């Protein structure tokens, strides 16, 4: 259980995250996607392709199957809304990883 000081610190970090340009841009892109079923469907396809690509064994990474998935991924991400969402999501997640990494590195386990 967190003590009061830790709770205040966590709340400060949450507030700083919510005020960050990375968070605000991601929230903006989420709303755009939420309001557009076609973009939502395309993003689901992108996530499915990414998962399939990640699960291809190393020795099959240059296969026709992998290449066709990569081609499909590139074609879908030419859609501006899909690209903008994916980019905003990646930047936001990277920021969160950096915040969490800084906390973990600063605490002696």
Legacy VTK file of the C-alpha trace (Angstrom):
# vtk DataFile Version 3.0
C-alpha trace
ASCII
DATASET POLYDATA
POINTS 109 float
0.000 0.000 0.000
1.289 3.438 -0.908
1.839 6.033 1.773
0.478 9.574 1.346
3.765 10.950 0.022
4.003 8.195 -2.607
0.368 8.717 -3.618
1.012 12.443 -4.112
4.105 11.680 -6.169
2.207 9.199 -8.345
-0.598 11.704 -8.852
1.963 14.342 -9.856
3.456 11.982 -12.431
-0.007 11.174 -13.778
-0.812 14.872 -14.068
2.485 15.568 -15.840
1.801 12.731 -18.277
-1.708 14.011 -19.010
-0.304 17.496 -19.688
2.399 16.207 -22.021
2.145 16.822 -25.771
2.634 13.071 -26.313
-0.463 12.227 -24.266
-2.576 15.031 -25.732
-1.709 14.042 -29.299
-2.459 10.379 -28.586
-5.831 11.298 -27.059
-6.618 13.434 -30.116
-5.757 10.543 -32.445
-7.823 8.104 -30.345
-10.871 10.343 -30.755
-10.357 10.546 -34.510
-10.182 6.752 -34.703
-13.165 6.299 -32.399
-15.250 8.528 -34.669
-14.193 6.710 -37.851
-15.136 3.012 -38.182
-13.076 2.583 -41.370
-9.917 3.815 -39.648
-10.706 1.640 -36.627
-10.970 -1.410 -38.895
-7.710 -0.550 -40.651
-5.945 -0.213 -37.291
-7.237 -3.626 -36.239
-5.754 -5.056 -39.440
-2.444 -3.294 -38.740
-2.300 -4.723 -35.210
-3.130 -8.185 -36.541
-0.383 -7.943 -39.152
2.118 -6.718 -36.545
1.286 -9.681 -34.312
1.659 -12.139 -37.170
4.970 -10.567 -38.211
6.314 -10.791 -34.660
5.403 -14.480 -34.508
7.213 -15.466 -37.689
10.224 -17.626 -36.803
13.615 -16.068 -37.565
14.355 -18.535 -40.358
11.105 -17.569 -42.145
11.494 -13.770 -41.928
12.428 -13.530 -45.615
9.606 -15.770 -46.811
6.959 -14.761 -49.337
4.405 -14.848 -46.506
6.392 -12.376 -44.397
6.955 -10.164 -47.400
3.245 -10.139 -48.261
2.388 -9.179 -44.679
4.953 -6.376 -44.769
3.561 -5.136 -48.089
0.024 -5.144 -46.679
1.233 -3.300 -43.565
2.938 -0.619 -45.652
-0.124 -0.191 -47.842
-2.460 0.262 -44.870
-0.146 2.682 -43.084
-0.184 4.941 -46.148
-3.600 5.979 -44.841
-2.933 9.273 -43.051
-5.255 8.582 -40.103
-3.726 5.142 -39.526
-0.211 6.542 -39.782
-0.980 9.466 -37.460
-2.556 7.204 -34.835
0.254 4.645 -35.007
2.883 7.358 -34.728
1.133 9.076 -31.780
0.692 5.729 -30.025
4.344 4.818 -30.498
5.575 8.194 -29.212
3.244 8.024 -26.201
4.248 4.468 -25.310
7.932 5.387 -25.646
7.407 8.293 -23.236
5.678 5.989 -20.730
8.518 3.478 -20.999
11.039 6.250 -20.341
9.091 7.448 -17.280
8.813 3.931 -15.879
12.441 3.193 -16.723
13.561 6.315 -14.866
11.576 5.298 -11.807
12.912 1.734 -11.835
16.506 2.885 -12.337
16.190 5.341 -9.468
14.942 2.783 -6.956
17.421 0.313 -5.522
15.762 -3.105 -5.657
LINES 1 110
109 0 1 2 3 4 5 6 7 8 9 10 11 12 13 14 15 16 17 18 19 20 21 22 23 24 25 26 27 28 29 30 31 32 33 34 35 36 37 38 39 40 41 42 43 44 45 46 47 48 49 50 51 52 53 54 55 56 57 58 59 60 61 62 63 64 65 66 67 68 69 70 71 72 73 74 75 76 77 78 79 80 81 82 83 84 85 86 87 88 89 90 91 92 93 94 95 96 97 98 99 100 101 102 103 104 105 106 107 108
